[in-house]
Amino acid sequence: MERRLSELRSYVRGWTGYFGLASQLKLFDKLDQWIRRR
């Protein structure tokens, strides 16, 4: 059971890391667009 929980934690950590990065990239894209309009 402990092994399964460890695997699940690893999976969830990777998933949140990936989508957290995607969210930041979207923010930087919006910032870049704003800077280019100025």
Distance bins in CASP14 RR format, pairs under 12 A and 6 or more apart:
PFRMAT RR
TARGET T0000
AUTHOR 0000-0000-0000
RMODE 2
METHOD distances of the structure
MODEL  1
1 7 0 0 0 0 0 1 0 0 0 0 0
1 8 0 0 0 0 0 1 0 0 0 0 0
2 8 0 0 0 0 0 1 0 0 0 0 0
2 9 0 0 0 0 0 1 0 0 0 0 0
3 9 0 0 0 0 0 1 0 0 0 0 0
3 10 0 0 0 0 0 1 0 0 0 0 0
4 10 0 0 0 0 0 1 0 0 0 0 0
4 11 0 0 0 0 0 1 0 0 0 0 0
5 11 0 0 0 0 0 1 0 0 0 0 0
5 12 0 0 0 0 0 1 0 0 0 0 0
6 12 0 0 0 0 0 1 0 0 0 0 0
6 13 0 0 0 0 0 1 0 0 0 0 0
7 13 0 0 0 0 0 1 0 0 0 0 0
7 14 0 0 0 0 0 1 0 0 0 0 0
8 14 0 0 0 0 0 1 0 0 0 0 0
8 15 0 0 0 0 0 1 0 0 0 0 0
9 15 0 0 0 0 0 1 0 0 0 0 0
9 16 0 0 0 0 0 1 0 0 0 0 0
10 16 0 0 0 0 0 1 0 0 0 0 0
10 17 0 0 0 0 0 1 0 0 0 0 0
11 17 0 0 0 0 0 1 0 0 0 0 0
11 18 0 0 0 0 0 1 0 0 0 0 0
12 18 0 0 0 0 0 1 0 0 0 0 0
12 19 0 0 0 0 0 1 0 0 0 0 0
13 19 0 0 0 0 0 1 0 0 0 0 0
13 20 0 0 0 0 0 1 0 0 0 0 0
14 20 0 0 0 0 1 0 0 0 0 0 0
14 21 0 0 0 0 1 0 0 0 0 0 0
15 21 0 0 0 0 0 1 0 0 0 0 0
15 22 0 0 0 0 0 1 0 0 0 0 0
16 22 0 0 0 0 0 1 0 0 0 0 0
16 23 0 0 0 0 0 1 0 0 0 0 0
17 23 0 0 0 0 1 0 0 0 0 0 0
17 24 0 0 0 0 1 0 0 0 0 0 0
17 25 0 0 0 0 0 1 0 0 0 0 0
18 24 0 0 0 0 0 1 0 0 0 0 0
18 25 0 0 0 0 0 1 0 0 0 0 0
19 25 0 0 0 0 0 1 0 0 0 0 0
19 26 0 0 0 0 0 1 0 0 0 0 0
20 26 0 0 0 0 1 0 0 0 0 0 0
20 27 0 0 0 0 0 1 0 0 0 0 0
21 27 0 0 0 0 0 1 0 0 0 0 0
21 28 0 0 0 0 0 1 0 0 0 0 0
22 28 0 0 0 0 0 1 0 0 0 0 0
22 29 0 0 0 0 0 1 0 0 0 0 0
23 29 0 0 0 0 0 1 0 0 0 0 0
23 30 0 0 0 0 0 1 0 0 0 0 0
24 30 0 0 0 0 0 1 0 0 0 0 0
24 31 0 0 0 0 0 1 0 0 0 0 0
25 31 0 0 0 0 0 1 0 0 0 0 0
25 32 0 0 0 0 0 1 0 0 0 0 0
26 32 0 0 0 0 0 1 0 0 0 0 0
26 33 0 0 0 0 0 1 0 0 0 0 0
27 33 0 0 0 0 0 1 0 0 0 0 0
27 34 0 0 0 0 0 1 0 0 0 0 0
28 34 0 0 0 0 0 1 0 0 0 0 0
28 35 0 0 0 0 0 1 0 0 0 0 0
29 35 0 0 0 0 0 1 0 0 0 0 0
29 36 0 0 0 0 0 1 0 0 0 0 0
30 36 0 0 0 0 0 1 0 0 0 0 0
30 37 0 0 0 0 0 1 0 0 0 0 0
31 37 0 0 0 0 0 1 0 0 0 0 0
31 38 0 0 0 0 0 1 0 0 0 0 0
32 38 0 0 0 0 0 1 0 0 0 0 0
END
